[in-house]
Amino acid sequence: MVGVPGICTGGGEDTVLAHYRHPRLCGMGQKPDDIFGAWACHACHDAIDGRNTQGRERDWLRQCHADGVMLTQQQLRKEGKL
């Protein structure tokens, strides 16, 4: 759901829940509730966590991550899980 252009592998078996870190959602060094997570392939997860940005701007990656959170929530609602 994060789908960073030029980085995303399309997910599948390597899809993980990438938690959106925000100081108002959790304490320093803690993960927020799973509701604030986005399904992401390993490559997108590495990019949004800053491990392999491939030159992408941090703010742009955070926007991709936030979009992914909303898309993940939308899908979970469609499935009756949220």
mmCIF file of the N, C-alpha and C atoms, coordinates in Angstrom:
data_MODEL
# 
_entry.id   MODEL 
# 
loop_
_atom_site.group_PDB 
_atom_site.id 
_atom_site.type_symbol 
_atom_site.label_atom_id 
_atom_site.label_alt_id 
_atom_site.label_comp_id 
_atom_site.label_asym_id 
_atom_site.label_entity_id 
_atom_site.label_seq_id 
_atom_site.pdbx_PDB_ins_code 
_atom_site.Cartn_x 
_atom_site.Cartn_y 
_atom_site.Cartn_z 
_atom_site.occupancy 
_atom_site.B_iso_or_equiv 
_atom_site.pdbx_formal_charge 
_atom_site.auth_seq_id 
_atom_site.auth_comp_id 
_atom_site.auth_asym_id 
_atom_site.auth_atom_id 
_atom_site.pdbx_PDB_model_num 
ATOM 1   N N  . MET A 1 1  ? 0.813   -1.203  0.000  1.00 0.00 ? 1  MET A N  1 
ATOM 2   C CA . MET A 1 1  ? 0.000   0.000   0.000  1.00 0.00 ? 1  MET A CA 1 
ATOM 3   C C  . MET A 1 1  ? 0.857   1.268   0.000  1.00 0.00 ? 1  MET A C  1 
ATOM 4   N N  . VAL A 1 2  ? 2.111   1.155   0.459  1.00 0.00 ? 2  VAL A N  1 
ATOM 5   C CA . VAL A 1 2  ? 2.986   2.331   0.457  1.00 0.00 ? 2  VAL A CA 1 
ATOM 6   C C  . VAL A 1 2  ? 3.395   2.656   -0.977 1.00 0.00 ? 2  VAL A C  1 
ATOM 7   N N  . GLY A 1 3  ? 3.881   1.680   -1.704 1.00 0.00 ? 3  GLY A N  1 
ATOM 8   C CA . GLY A 1 3  ? 4.153   1.811   -3.142 1.00 0.00 ? 3  GLY A CA 1 
ATOM 9   C C  . GLY A 1 3  ? 5.043   2.961   -3.563 1.00 0.00 ? 3  GLY A C  1 
ATOM 10  N N  . VAL A 1 4  ? 6.226   3.082   -2.985 1.00 0.00 ? 4  VAL A N  1 
ATOM 11  C CA . VAL A 1 4  ? 7.149   4.161   -3.374 1.00 0.00 ? 4  VAL A CA 1 
ATOM 12  C C  . VAL A 1 4  ? 7.597   3.924   -4.821 1.00 0.00 ? 4  VAL A C  1 
ATOM 13  N N  . PRO A 1 5  ? 7.271   4.856   -5.738 1.00 0.00 ? 5  PRO A N  1 
ATOM 14  C CA . PRO A 1 5  ? 7.653   4.675   -7.139 1.00 0.00 ? 5  PRO A CA 1 
ATOM 15  C C  . PRO A 1 5  ? 9.157   4.458   -7.311 1.00 0.00 ? 5  PRO A C  1 
ATOM 16  N N  . GLY A 1 6  ? 9.502   3.459   -8.111 1.00 0.00 ? 6  GLY A N  1 
ATOM 17  C CA . GLY A 1 6  ? 10.902  3.170   -8.377 1.00 0.00 ? 6  GLY A CA 1 
ATOM 18  C C  . GLY A 1 6  ? 11.583  2.344   -7.299 1.00 0.00 ? 6  GLY A C  1 
ATOM 19  N N  . ILE A 1 7  ? 10.897  2.095   -6.210 1.00 0.00 ? 7  ILE A N  1 
ATOM 20  C CA . ILE A 1 7  ? 11.464  1.316   -5.109 1.00 0.00 ? 7  ILE A CA 1 
ATOM 21  C C  . ILE A 1 7  ? 10.630  0.067   -4.839 1.00 0.00 ? 7  ILE A C  1 
ATOM 22  N N  . CYS A 1 8  ? 9.319   0.194   -4.909 1.00 0.00 ? 8  CYS A N  1 
ATOM 23  C CA . CYS A 1 8  ? 8.398   -0.875  -4.532 1.00 0.00 ? 8  CYS A CA 1 
ATOM 24  C C  . CYS A 1 8  ? 8.602   -2.142  -5.363 1.00 0.00 ? 8  CYS A C  1 
ATOM 25  N N  . THR A 1 9  ? 8.622   -3.276  -4.675 1.00 0.00 ? 9  THR A N  1 
ATOM 26  C CA . THR A 1 9  ? 8.741   -4.576  -5.347 1.00 0.00 ? 9  THR A CA 1 
ATOM 27  C C  . THR A 1 9  ? 7.375   -5.196  -5.604 1.00 0.00 ? 9  THR A C  1 
ATOM 28  N N  . GLY A 1 10 ? 6.324   -4.563  -5.146 1.00 0.00 ? 10 GLY A N  1 
ATOM 29  C CA . GLY A 1 10 ? 4.988   -5.088  -5.342 1.00 0.00 ? 10 GLY A CA 1 
ATOM 30  C C  . GLY A 1 10 ? 4.487   -5.942  -4.196 1.00 0.00 ? 10 GLY A C  1 
ATOM 31  N N  . GLY A 1 11 ? 5.305   -6.136  -3.201 1.00 0.00 ? 11 GLY A N  1 
ATOM 32  C CA . GLY A 1 11 ? 4.872   -6.880  -2.026 1.00 0.00 ? 11 GLY A CA 1 
ATOM 33  C C  . GLY A 1 11 ? 4.752   -8.370  -2.277 1.00 0.00 ? 11 GLY A C  1 
ATOM 34  N N  . GLY A 1 12 ? 3.783   -8.951  -1.631 1.00 0.00 ? 12 GLY A N  1 
ATOM 35  C CA . GLY A 1 12 ? 3.628   -10.399 -1.699 1.00 0.00 ? 12 GLY A CA 1 
ATOM 36  C C  . GLY A 1 12 ? 4.082   -11.008 -0.394 1.00 0.00 ? 12 GLY A C  1 
ATOM 37  N N  . GLU A 1 13 ? 4.926   -12.020 -0.498 1.00 0.00 ? 13 GLU A N  1 
ATOM 38  C CA . GLU A 1 13 ? 5.369   -12.724 0.703  1.00 0.00 ? 13 GLU A CA 1 
ATOM 39  C C  . GLU A 1 13 ? 6.243   -11.870 1.620  1.00 0.00 ? 13 GLU A C  1 
ATOM 40  N N  . ASP A 1 14 ? 6.824   -10.797 1.081  1.00 0.00 ? 14 ASP A N  1 
ATOM 41  C CA . ASP A 1 14 ? 7.694   -9.961  1.925  1.00 0.00 ? 14 ASP A CA 1 
ATOM 42  C C  . ASP A 1 14 ? 6.967   -8.743  2.488  1.00 0.00 ? 14 ASP A C  1 
ATOM 43  N N  . THR A 1 15 ? 5.641   -8.712  2.413  1.00 0.00 ? 15 THR A N  1 
ATOM 44  C CA . THR A 1 15 ? 4.872   -7.584  2.929  1.00 0.00 ? 15 THR A CA 1 
ATOM 45  C C  . THR A 1 15 ? 4.888   -7.583  4.453  1.00 0.00 ? 15 THR A C  1 
ATOM 46  N N  . VAL A 1 16 ? 5.137   -6.405  5.012  1.00 0.00 ? 16 VAL A N  1 
ATOM 47  C CA . VAL A 1 16 ? 5.166   -6.217  6.461  1.00 0.00 ? 16 VAL A CA 1 
ATOM 48  C C  . VAL A 1 16 ? 4.291   -5.022  6.830  1.00 0.00 ? 16 VAL A C  1 
ATOM 49  N N  . LEU A 1 17 ? 3.994   -4.890  8.118  1.00 0.00 ? 17 LEU A N  1 
ATOM 50  C CA . LEU A 1 17 ? 3.268   -3.724  8.600  1.00 0.00 ? 17 LEU A CA 1 
ATOM 51  C C  . LEU A 1 17 ? 4.297   -2.681  9.021  1.00 0.00 ? 17 LEU A C  1 
ATOM 52  N N  . ALA A 1 18 ? 4.329   -1.577  8.315  1.00 0.00 ? 18 ALA A N  1 
ATOM 53  C CA . ALA A 1 18 ? 5.268   -0.485  8.610  1.00 0.00 ? 18 ALA A CA 1 
ATOM 54  C C  . ALA A 1 18 ? 4.540   0.552   9.461  1.00 0.00 ? 18 ALA A C  1 
ATOM 55  N N  . HIS A 1 19 ? 4.913   0.655   10.733 1.00 0.00 ? 19 HIS A N  1 
ATOM 56  C CA . HIS A 1 19 ? 4.267   1.572   11.665 1.00 0.00 ? 19 HIS A CA 1 
ATOM 57  C C  . HIS A 1 19 ? 4.674   3.015   11.377 1.00 0.00 ? 19 HIS A C  1 
ATOM 58  N N  . TYR A 1 20 ? 3.674   3.892   11.352 1.00 0.00 ? 20 TYR A N  1 
ATOM 59  C CA . TYR A 1 20 ? 3.910   5.320   11.126 1.00 0.00 ? 20 TYR A CA 1 
ATOM 60  C C  . TYR A 1 20 ? 4.287   5.972   12.445 1.00 0.00 ? 20 TYR A C  1 
ATOM 61  N N  . ARG A 1 21 ? 5.511   6.430   12.536 1.00 0.00 ? 21 ARG A N  1 
ATOM 62  C CA . ARG A 1 21 ? 6.011   7.036   13.788 1.00 0.00 ? 21 ARG A CA 1 
ATOM 63  C C  . ARG A 1 21 ? 5.632   8.512   13.842 1.00 0.00 ? 21 ARG A C  1 
ATOM 64  N N  . HIS A 1 22 ? 5.046   8.885   14.953 1.00 0.00 ? 22 HIS A N  1 
ATOM 65  C CA . HIS A 1 22 ? 4.658   10.279  15.176 1.00 0.00 ? 22 HIS A CA 1 
ATOM 66  C C  . HIS A 1 22 ? 4.728   10.524  16.678 1.00 0.00 ? 22 HIS A C  1 
ATOM 67  N N  . PRO A 1 23 ? 5.319   11.641  17.099 1.00 0.00 ? 23 PRO A N  1 
ATOM 68  C CA . PRO A 1 23 ? 5.504   11.873  18.532 1.00 0.00 ? 23 PRO A CA 1 
ATOM 69  C C  . PRO A 1 23 ? 4.211   11.897  19.337 1.00 0.00 ? 23 PRO A C  1 
ATOM 70  N N  . ARG A 1 24 ? 3.091   12.209  18.715 1.00 0.00 ? 24 ARG A N  1 
ATOM 71  C CA . ARG A 1 24 ? 1.831   12.240  19.453 1.00 0.00 ? 24 ARG A CA 1 
ATOM 72  C C  . ARG A 1 24 ? 1.148   10.872  19.512 1.00 0.00 ? 24 ARG A C  1 
ATOM 73  N N  . LEU A 1 25 ? 1.660   9.909   18.756 1.00 0.00 ? 25 LEU A N  1 
ATOM 74  C CA . LEU A 1 25 ? 1.055   8.581   18.730 1.00 0.00 ? 25 LEU A CA 1 
ATOM 75  C C  . LEU A 1 25 ? 1.691   7.621   19.722 1.00 0.00 ? 25 LEU A C  1 
ATOM 76  N N  . CYS A 1 26 ? 2.963   7.855   20.048 1.00 0.00 ? 26 CYS A N  1 
ATOM 77  C CA . CYS A 1 26 ? 3.664   6.933   20.941 1.00 0.00 ? 26 CYS A CA 1 
ATOM 78  C C  . CYS A 1 26 ? 4.894   7.626   21.518 1.00 0.00 ? 26 CYS A C  1 
ATOM 79  N N  . GLY A 1 27 ? 5.509   6.987   22.464 1.00 0.00 ? 27 GLY A N  1 
ATOM 80  C CA . GLY A 1 27 ? 6.709   7.540   23.075 1.00 0.00 ? 27 GLY A CA 1 
ATOM 81  C C  . GLY A 1 27 ? 7.934   7.306   22.214 1.00 0.00 ? 27 GLY A C  1 
ATOM 82  N N  . MET A 1 28 ? 9.016   7.934   22.573 1.00 0.00 ? 28 MET A N  1 
ATOM 83  C CA . MET A 1 28 ? 10.278  7.807   21.851 1.00 0.00 ? 28 MET A CA 1 
ATOM 84  C C  . MET A 1 28 ? 10.729  6.348   21.833 1.00 0.00 ? 28 MET A C  1 
ATOM 85  N N  . GLY A 1 29 ? 11.041  5.844   20.649 1.00 0.00 ? 29 GLY A N  1 
ATOM 86  C CA . GLY A 1 29 ? 11.527  4.482   20.512 1.00 0.00 ? 29 GLY A CA 1 
ATOM 87  C C  . GLY A 1 29 ? 10.445  3.418   20.591 1.00 0.00 ? 29 GLY A C  1 
ATOM 88  N N  . GLN A 1 30 ? 9.180   3.830   20.632 1.00 0.00 ? 30 GLN A N  1 
ATOM 89  C CA . GLN A 1 30 ? 8.074   2.885   20.700 1.00 0.00 ? 30 GLN A CA 1 
ATOM 90  C C  . GLN A 1 30 ? 7.302   2.880   19.389 1.00 0.00 ? 30 GLN A C  1 
ATOM 91  N N  . LYS A 1 31 ? 6.625   1.781   19.132 1.00 0.00 ? 31 LYS A N  1 
ATOM 92  C CA . LYS A 1 31 ? 5.769   1.692   17.953 1.00 0.00 ? 31 LYS A CA 1 
ATOM 93  C C  . LYS A 1 31 ? 4.350   2.089   18.345 1.00 0.00 ? 31 LYS A C  1 
ATOM 94  N N  . PRO A 1 32 ? 3.653   2.807   17.446 1.00 0.00 ? 32 PRO A N  1 
ATOM 95  C CA . PRO A 1 32 ? 2.250   3.118   17.720 1.00 0.00 ? 32 PRO A CA 1 
ATOM 96  C C  . PRO A 1 32 ? 1.388   1.866   17.537 1.00 0.00 ? 32 PRO A C  1 
ATOM 97  N N  . ASP A 1 33 ? 0.115   1.965   17.850 1.00 0.00 ? 33 ASP A N  1 
ATOM 98  C CA . ASP A 1 33 ? -0.815  0.868   17.628 1.00 0.00 ? 33 ASP A CA 1 
ATOM 99  C C  . ASP A 1 33 ? -0.780  0.451   16.162 1.00 0.00 ? 33 ASP A C  1 
ATOM 100 N N  . ASP A 1 34 ? -1.129  -0.799  15.906 1.00 0.00 ? 34 ASP A N  1 
ATOM 101 C CA . ASP A 1 34 ? -1.113  -1.332  14.541 1.00 0.00 ? 34 ASP A CA 1 
ATOM 102 C C  . ASP A 1 34 ? -2.035  -0.584  13.590 1.00 0.00 ? 34 ASP A C  1 
ATOM 103 N N  . ILE A 1 35 ? -3.060  0.084   14.110 1.00 0.00 ? 35 ILE A N  1 
ATOM 104 C CA . ILE A 1 35 ? -3.968  0.849   13.256 1.00 0.00 ? 35 ILE A CA 1 
ATOM 105 C C  . ILE A 1 35 ? -3.219  1.952   12.495 1.00 0.00 ? 35 ILE A C  1 
ATOM 106 N N  . PHE A 1 36 ? -2.074  2.357   13.019 1.00 0.00 ? 36 PHE A N  1 
ATOM 107 C CA . PHE A 1 36 ? -1.257  3.388   12.372 1.00 0.00 ? 36 PHE A CA 1 
ATOM 108 C C  . PHE A 1 36 ? -0.119  2.763   11.571 1.00 0.00 ? 36 PHE A C  1 
ATOM 109 N N  . GLY A 1 37 ? -0.408  1.655   10.937 1.00 0.00 ? 37 GLY A N  1 
ATOM 110 C CA . GLY A 1 37 ? 0.589   0.977   10.113 1.00 0.00 ? 37 GLY A CA 1 
ATOM 111 C C  . GLY A 1 37 ? 0.110   0.845   8.678  1.00 0.00 ? 37 GLY A C  1 
ATOM 112 N N  . ALA A 1 38 ? 1.055   0.669   7.783  1.00 0.00 ? 38 ALA A N  1 
ATOM 113 C CA . ALA A 1 38 ? 0.747   0.475   6.363  1.00 0.00 ? 38 ALA A CA 1 
ATOM 114 C C  . ALA A 1 38 ? 1.402   -0.803  5.880  1.00 0.00 ? 38 ALA A C  1 
ATOM 115 N N  . TRP A 1 39 ? 0.706   -1.538  5.027  1.00 0.00 ? 39 TRP A N  1 
ATOM 116 C CA . TRP A 1 39 ? 1.318   -2.698  4.404  1.00 0.00 ? 39 TRP A CA 1 
ATOM 117 C C  . TRP A 1 39 ? 2.371   -2.197  3.428  1.00 0.00 ? 39 TRP A C  1 
ATOM 118 N N  . ALA A 1 40 ? 3.569   -2.733  3.552  1.00 0.00 ? 40 ALA A N  1 
ATOM 119 C CA . ALA A 1 40 ? 4.682   -2.289  2.711  1.00 0.00 ? 40 ALA A CA 1 
ATOM 120 C C  . ALA A 1 40 ? 5.569   -3.472  2.352  1.00 0.00 ? 40 ALA A C  1 
ATOM 121 N N  . CYS A 1 41 ? 6.119   -3.449  1.140  1.00 0.00 ? 41 CYS A N  1 
ATOM 122 C CA . CYS A 1 41 ? 7.114   -4.455  0.776  1.00 0.00 ? 41 CYS A CA 1 
ATOM 123 C C  . CYS A 1 41 ? 8.403   -4.132  1.539  1.00 0.00 ? 41 CYS A C  1 
ATOM 124 N N  . HIS A 1 42 ? 9.327   -5.060  1.536  1.00 0.00 ? 42 HIS A N  1 
ATOM 125 C CA . HIS A 1 42 ? 10.569  -4.834  2.289  1.00 0.00 ? 42 HIS A CA 1 
ATOM 126 C C  . HIS A 1 42 ? 11.332  -3.615  1.778  1.00 0.00 ? 42 HIS A C  1 
ATOM 127 N N  . ALA A 1 43 ? 11.304  -3.366  0.477  1.00 0.00 ? 43 ALA A N  1 
ATOM 128 C CA . ALA A 1 43 ? 12.049  -2.232  -0.090 1.00 0.00 ? 43 ALA A CA 1 
ATOM 129 C C  . ALA A 1 43 ? 11.427  -0.893  0.320  1.00 0.00 ? 43 ALA A C  1 
ATOM 130 N N  . CYS A 1 44 ? 10.090  -0.810  0.281  1.00 0.00 ? 44 CYS A N  1 
ATOM 131 C CA . CYS A 1 44 ? 9.418   0.415   0.735  1.00 0.00 ? 44 CYS A CA 1 
ATOM 132 C C  . CYS A 1 44 ? 9.654   0.624   2.226  1.00 0.00 ? 44 CYS A C  1 
ATOM 133 N N  . HIS A 1 45 ? 9.605   -0.461  3.003  1.00 0.00 ? 45 HIS A N  1 
ATOM 134 C CA . HIS A 1 45 ? 9.839   -0.359  4.444  1.00 0.00 ? 45 HIS A CA 1 
ATOM 135 C C  . HIS A 1 45 ? 11.248  0.161   4.713  1.00 0.00 ? 45 HIS A C  1 
ATOM 136 N N  . ASP A 1 46 ? 12.233  -0.341  3.993  1.00 0.00 ? 46 ASP A N  1 
ATOM 137 C CA . ASP A 1 46 ? 13.608  0.151   4.149  1.00 0.00 ? 46 ASP A CA 1 
ATOM 138 C C  . ASP A 1 46 ? 13.699  1.635   3.802  1.00 0.00 ? 46 ASP A C  1 
ATOM 139 N N  . ALA A 1 47 ? 12.986  2.057   2.751  1.00 0.00 ? 47 ALA A N  1 
ATOM 140 C CA . ALA A 1 47 ? 13.037  3.465   2.336  1.00 0.00 ? 47 ALA A CA 1 
ATOM 141 C C  . ALA A 1 47 ? 12.401  4.378   3.376  1.00 0.00 ? 47 ALA A C  1 
ATOM 142 N N  . ILE A 1 48 ? 11.209  4.030   3.849  1.00 0.00 ? 48 ILE A N  1 
ATOM 143 C CA . ILE A 1 48 ? 10.537  4.925   4.790  1.00 0.00 ? 48 ILE A CA 1 
ATOM 144 C C  . ILE A 1 48 ? 11.200  4.920   6.165  1.00 0.00 ? 48 ILE A C  1 
ATOM 145 N N  . ASP A 1 49 ? 11.942  3.851   6.475  1.00 0.00 ? 49 ASP A N  1 
ATOM 146 C CA . ASP A 1 49 ? 12.701  3.830   7.731  1.00 0.00 ? 49 ASP A CA 1 
ATOM 147 C C  . ASP A 1 49 ? 14.089  4.451   7.576  1.00 0.00 ? 49 ASP A C  1 
ATOM 148 N N  . GLY A 1 50 ? 14.424  4.922   6.364  1.00 0.00 ? 50 GLY A N  1 
ATOM 149 C CA . GLY A 1 50 ? 15.688  5.614   6.134  1.00 0.00 ? 50 GLY A CA 1 
ATOM 150 C C  . GLY A 1 50 ? 16.882  4.712   5.875  1.00 0.00 ? 50 GLY A C  1 
ATOM 151 N N  . ARG A 1 51 ? 16.652  3.398   5.743  1.00 0.00 ? 51 ARG A N  1 
ATOM 152 C CA . ARG A 1 51 ? 17.763  2.475   5.509  1.00 0.00 ? 51 ARG A CA 1 
ATOM 153 C C  . ARG A 1 51 ? 18.236  2.486   4.062  1.00 0.00 ? 51 ARG A C  1 
ATOM 154 N N  . ASN A 1 52 ? 17.328  2.744   3.113  1.00 0.00 ? 52 ASN A N  1 
ATOM 155 C CA . ASN A 1 52 ? 17.695  2.765   1.700  1.00 0.00 ? 52 ASN A CA 1 
ATOM 156 C C  . ASN A 1 52 ? 16.737  3.688   0.963  1.00 0.00 ? 52 ASN A C  1 
ATOM 157 N N  . THR A 1 53 ? 16.961  4.986   1.070  1.00 0.00 ? 53 THR A N  1 
ATOM 158 C CA . THR A 1 53 ? 16.051  5.974   0.481  1.00 0.00 ? 53 THR A CA 1 
ATOM 159 C C  . THR A 1 53 ? 16.255  6.155   -1.018 1.00 0.00 ? 53 THR A C  1 
ATOM 160 N N  . GLN A 1 54 ? 17.370  5.688   -1.538 1.00 0.00 ? 54 GLN A N  1 
ATOM 161 C CA . GLN A 1 54 ? 17.718  5.854   -2.951 1.00 0.00 ? 54 GLN A CA 1 
ATOM 162 C C  . GLN A 1 54 ? 17.572  7.312   -3.386 1.00 0.00 ? 54 GLN A C  1 
ATOM 163 N N  . GLY A 1 55 ? 17.946  8.222   -2.494 1.00 0.00 ? 55 GLY A N  1 
ATOM 164 C CA . GLY A 1 55 ? 17.949  9.653   -2.807 1.00 0.00 ? 55 GLY A CA 1 
ATOM 165 C C  . GLY A 1 55 ? 16.607  10.345  -2.672 1.00 0.00 ? 55 GLY A C  1 
ATOM 166 N N  . ARG A 1 56 ? 15.578  9.631   -2.199 1.00 0.00 ? 56 ARG A N  1 
ATOM 167 C CA . ARG A 1 56 ? 14.260  10.262  -2.033 1.00 0.00 ? 56 ARG A CA 1 
ATOM 168 C C  . ARG A 1 56 ? 14.279  11.161  -0.803 1.00 0.00 ? 56 ARG A C  1 
ATOM 169 N N  . GLU A 1 57 ? 13.527  12.259  -0.905 1.00 0.00 ? 57 GLU A N  1 
ATOM 170 C CA . GLU A 1 57 ? 13.417  13.205  0.205  1.00 0.00 ? 57 GLU A CA 1 
ATOM 171 C C  . GLU A 1 57 ? 12.632  12.580  1.353  1.00 0.00 ? 57 GLU A C  1 
ATOM 172 N N  . ARG A 1 58 ? 13.053  12.842  2.578  1.00 0.00 ? 58 ARG A N  1 
ATOM 173 C CA . ARG A 1 58 ? 12.408  12.285  3.764  1.00 0.00 ? 58 ARG A CA 1 
ATOM 174 C C  . ARG A 1 58 ? 10.931  12.669  3.853  1.00 0.00 ? 58 ARG A C  1 
ATOM 175 N N  . ASP A 1 59 ? 10.601  13.945  3.591  1.00 0.00 ? 59 ASP A N  1 
ATOM 176 C CA . ASP A 1 59 ? 9.213   14.392  3.670  1.00 0.00 ? 59 ASP A CA 1 
ATOM 177 C C  . ASP A 1 59 ? 8.334   13.688  2.641  1.00 0.00 ? 59 ASP A C  1 
ATOM 178 N N  . TRP A 1 60 ? 8.866   13.461  1.459  1.00 0.00 ? 60 TRP A N  1 
ATOM 179 C CA . TRP A 1 60 ? 8.107   12.770  0.413  1.00 0.00 ? 60 TRP A CA 1 
ATOM 180 C C  . TRP A 1 60 ? 7.858   11.318  0.806  1.00 0.00 ? 60 TRP A C  1 
ATOM 181 N N  . LEU A 1 61 ? 8.866   10.672  1.396  1.00 0.00 ? 61 LEU A N  1 
ATOM 182 C CA . LEU A 1 61 ? 8.700   9.297   1.851  1.00 0.00 ? 61 LEU A CA 1 
ATOM 183 C C  . LEU A 1 61 ? 7.675   9.209   2.983  1.00 0.00 ? 61 LEU A C  1 
ATOM 184 N N  . ARG A 1 62 ? 7.674   10.209  3.860  1.00 0.00 ? 62 ARG A N  1 
ATOM 185 C CA . ARG A 1 62 ? 6.674   10.221  4.939  1.00 0.00 ? 62 ARG A CA 1 
ATOM 186 C C  . ARG A 1 62 ? 5.269   10.371  4.367  1.00 0.00 ? 62 ARG A C  1 
ATOM 187 N N  . GLN A 1 63 ? 5.134   11.134  3.297  1.00 0.00 ? 63 GLN A N  1 
ATOM 188 C CA . GLN A 1 63 ? 3.819   11.281  2.662  1.00 0.00 ? 63 GLN A CA 1 
ATOM 189 C C  . GLN A 1 63 ? 3.395   9.959   2.017  1.00 0.00 ? 63 GLN A C  1 
ATOM 190 N N  . CYS A 1 64 ? 4.322   9.267   1.360  1.00 0.00 ? 64 CYS A N  1 
ATOM 191 C CA . CYS A 1 64 ? 4.015   7.947   0.798  1.00 0.00 ? 64 CYS A CA 1 
ATOM 192 C C  . CYS A 1 64 ? 3.565   6.998   1.901  1.00 0.00 ? 64 CYS A C  1 
ATOM 193 N N  . HIS A 1 65 ? 4.231   7.056   3.043  1.00 0.00 ? 65 HIS A N  1 
ATOM 194 C CA . HIS A 1 65 ? 3.897   6.197   4.176  1.00 0.00 ? 65 HIS A CA 1 
ATOM 195 C C  . HIS A 1 65 ? 2.504   6.540   4.709  1.00 0.00 ? 65 HIS A C  1 
ATOM 196 N N  . ALA A 1 66 ? 2.222   7.836   4.888  1.00 0.00 ? 66 ALA A N  1 
ATOM 197 C CA . ALA A 1 66 ? 0.905   8.267   5.378  1.00 0.00 ? 66 ALA A CA 1 
ATOM 198 C C  . ALA A 1 66 ? -0.197  7.837   4.413  1.00 0.00 ? 66 ALA A C  1 
ATOM 199 N N  . ASP A 1 67 ? 0.035   7.991   3.119  1.00 0.00 ? 67 ASP A N  1 
ATOM 200 C CA . ASP A 1 67 ? -0.931  7.527   2.122  1.00 0.00 ? 67 ASP A CA 1 
ATOM 201 C C  . ASP A 1 67 ? -1.159  6.025   2.267  1.00 0.00 ? 67 ASP A C  1 
ATOM 202 N N  . GLY A 1 68 ? -0.073  5.290   2.484  1.00 0.00 ? 68 GLY A N  1 
ATOM 203 C CA . GLY A 1 68 ? -0.172  3.846   2.656  1.00 0.00 ? 68 GLY A CA 1 
ATOM 204 C C  . GLY A 1 68 ? -0.986  3.456   3.875  1.00 0.00 ? 68 GLY A C  1 
ATOM 205 N N  . VAL A 1 69 ? -0.859  4.228   4.949  1.00 0.00 ? 69 VAL A N  1 
ATOM 206 C CA . VAL A 1 69 ? -1.657  3.965   6.154  1.00 0.00 ? 69 VAL A CA 1 
ATOM 207 C C  . VAL A 1 69 ? -3.143  4.096   5.819  1.00 0.00 ? 69 VAL A C  1 
ATOM 208 N N  . MET A 1 70 ? -3.505  5.161   5.117  1.00 0.00 ? 70 MET A N  1 
ATOM 209 C CA . MET A 1 70 ? -4.915  5.366   4.772  1.00 0.00 ? 70 MET A CA 1 
ATOM 210 C C  . MET A 1 70 ? -5.425  4.274   3.835  1.00 0.00 ? 70 MET A C  1 
ATOM 211 N N  . LEU A 1 71 ? -4.631  3.882   2.863  1.00 0.00 ? 71 LEU A N  1 
ATOM 212 C CA . LEU A 1 71 ? -5.040  2.822   1.936  1.00 0.00 ? 71 LEU A CA 1 
ATOM 213 C C  . LEU A 1 71 ? -5.173  1.482   2.653  1.00 0.00 ? 71 LEU A C  1 
ATOM 214 N N  . THR A 1 72 ? -4.277  1.217   3.598  1.00 0.00 ? 72 THR A N  1 
ATOM 215 C CA . THR A 1 72 ? -4.361  -0.016  4.385  1.00 0.00 ? 72 THR A CA 1 
ATOM 216 C C  . THR A 1 72 ? -5.628  -0.014  5.219  1.00 0.00 ? 72 THR A C  1 
ATOM 217 N N  . GLN A 1 73 ? -5.942  1.120   5.857  1.00 0.00 ? 73 GLN A N  1 
ATOM 218 C CA . GLN A 1 73 ? -7.164  1.218   6.652  1.00 0.00 ? 73 GLN A CA 1 
ATOM 219 C C  . GLN A 1 73 ? -8.399  1.019   5.776  1.00 0.00 ? 73 GLN A C  1 
ATOM 220 N N  . GLN A 1 74 ? -8.382  1.593   4.584  1.00 0.00 ? 74 GLN A N  1 
ATOM 221 C CA . GLN A 1 74 ? -9.501  1.438   3.659  1.00 0.00 ? 74 GLN A CA 1 
ATOM 222 C C  . GLN A 1 74 ? -9.717  -0.041  3.300  1.00 0.00 ? 74 GLN A C  1 
ATOM 223 N N  . GLN A 1 75 ? -8.636  -0.741  3.015  1.00 0.00 ? 75 GLN A N  1 
ATOM 224 C CA . GLN A 1 75 ? -8.738  -2.152  2.677  1.00 0.00 ? 75 GLN A CA 1 
ATOM 225 C C  . GLN A 1 75 ? -9.238  -2.974  3.864  1.00 0.00 ? 75 GLN A C  1 
ATOM 226 N N  . LEU A 1 76 ? -8.742  -2.675  5.047  1.00 0.00 ? 76 LEU A N  1 
ATOM 227 C CA . LEU A 1 76 ? -9.192  -3.385  6.236  1.00 0.00 ? 76 LEU A CA 1 
ATOM 228 C C  . LEU A 1 76 ? -10.686 -3.161  6.486  1.00 0.00 ? 76 LEU A C  1 
ATOM 229 N N  . ARG A 1 77 ? -11.162 -1.952  6.198  1.00 0.00 ? 77 ARG A N  1 
ATOM 230 C CA . ARG A 1 77 ? -12.609 -1.674  6.322  1.00 0.00 ? 77 ARG A CA 1 
ATOM 231 C C  . ARG A 1 77 ? -13.409 -2.498  5.325  1.00 0.00 ? 77 ARG A C  1 
ATOM 232 N N  . LYS A 1 78 ? -12.925 -2.579  4.089  1.00 0.00 ? 78 LYS A N  1 
ATOM 233 C CA . LYS A 1 78 ? -13.614 -3.370  3.062  1.00 0.00 ? 78 LYS A CA 1 
ATOM 234 C C  . LYS A 1 78 ? -13.702 -4.829  3.475  1.00 0.00 ? 78 LYS A C  1 
ATOM 235 N N  . GLU A 1 79 ? -12.672 -5.316  4.173  1.00 0.00 ? 79 GLU A N  1 
ATOM 236 C CA . GLU A 1 79 ? -12.640 -6.700  4.614  1.00 0.00 ? 79 GLU A CA 1 
ATOM 237 C C  . GLU A 1 79 ? -13.392 -6.921  5.920  1.00 0.00 ? 79 GLU A C  1 
ATOM 238 N N  . GLY A 1 80 ? -13.941 -5.836  6.497  1.00 0.00 ? 80 GLY A N  1 
ATOM 239 C CA . GLY A 1 80 ? -14.686 -5.941  7.743  1.00 0.00 ? 80 GLY A CA 1 
ATOM 240 C C  . GLY A 1 80 ? -13.806 -6.148  8.965  1.00 0.00 ? 80 GLY A C  1 
ATOM 241 N N  . LYS A 1 81 ? -12.536 -5.793  8.847  1.00 0.00 ? 81 LYS A N  1 
ATOM 242 C CA . LYS A 1 81 ? -11.585 -5.975  9.947  1.00 0.00 ? 81 LYS A CA 1 
ATOM 243 C C  . LYS A 1 81 ? -11.337 -4.691  10.731 1.00 0.00 ? 81 LYS A C  1 
ATOM 244 N N  . LEU A 1 82 ? -11.952 -3.630  10.291 1.00 0.00 ? 82 LEU A N  1 
ATOM 245 C CA . LEU A 1 82 ? -11.751 -2.333  10.949 1.00 0.00 ? 82 LEU A CA 1 
ATOM 246 C C  . LEU A 1 82 ? -13.084 -1.607  11.027 1.00 0.00 ? 82 LEU A C  1 
# 
